[in-house]
């Protein structure tokens, strides 16, 4: 059996780095503080505070358990290797290799955590898909994109809440709004924000001509309570109600339960139609509007700072779209920023997006 000491040492170094960038000692301390909070009898007097503490406790405990588990598995591998060397026992080599490969995979997943540097990367995300240029093909493409991201969320085990969907004139959709809930949902999706271009033979063209279509993803961090960041005056809102047009239960197309909010000072528009009542739809729309206005304020502050510090590198190096999807005459998906590409376009459309997302996060870090 060959000597695996170098492999084990390399894994130990990477795990030590993970302990540092995930602040294992700090998390152990925080875990103790949160346990004290959870034990307080009056915790649930403030339901929002209680939910925040419970969520943080679950996430911190998950990180500590993960790192401790990797450390224990690495120590078991080191012991197995030492015994095999001392006894010249080649029979355990296959088992040792399997353990090392498993540790390598799990550390690669853990390394991704170091790429999440944004304030809201760990949280949930409000996603909006809008059809762009390309007529019916663009509306069909927008619906394909919604399916792509919902499939991706399903692969990740994330929860999805579809809040609004506006059907296209002939096919597809004009727009859709949905919330993806899961740890690091916003951070993973951050590189998906922008225009996506589809090039294919149009299924809506009787002459089967090639068509270029565009749809865009807008992304906003979803925070349950942004009252400390933004205050919305009811006088600044125009509230329109209308009959829901998408899936959502027996109330659809029966009552004017759907709500559209227009924030007059900024022109930001938010719709919600999939809750069971007009009151619930308005409440959810207000939540999304507050998140969008808070993000708008953050972006305005960032733009001011960028202007003071000089020009920054563009998000896309090649034109006005971030990723191209080609279905004919050949098949390819290519990201215009990272230059990552694949010929398996069906897998991508079925939600296999992790390679693009990770490449973007590494590219973003390299940009400084």
Secondary structure, DSSP 8 states (H G I E B T S, - for coil): ----HHHHHHHHHHHHHHHHHTTHHHHHHHHHHHHHHHH-TTGGGSHHHHHHHHHHHHHHHHHHHHHHHHHHHHHHHHHHHHHHHHTT-GGGHHHHHHHHHHHHHHHHHHHGGGG--STTTTSEEEEEEEE-SSHHHHHHHHHHHHHHHHHHHHHHT-EEEEEEEEE-SSSSEEEEEEEEESTTHHHHHGGG-EEEEEEEE-TT-TT--EEEEEEEEEEEEE-S--TTT----GGGEEEEEE---SSSSTTTTTS--EEEEEETTTTEEEEE--SSSHHHHHHHHHHHHHHHHHHHHHHHHHHHHHHHH-----S-SSTT-SEEEE-SSS-EEEETTT--EES-HHHHHTT--HHHHHHHHHHHHHT-
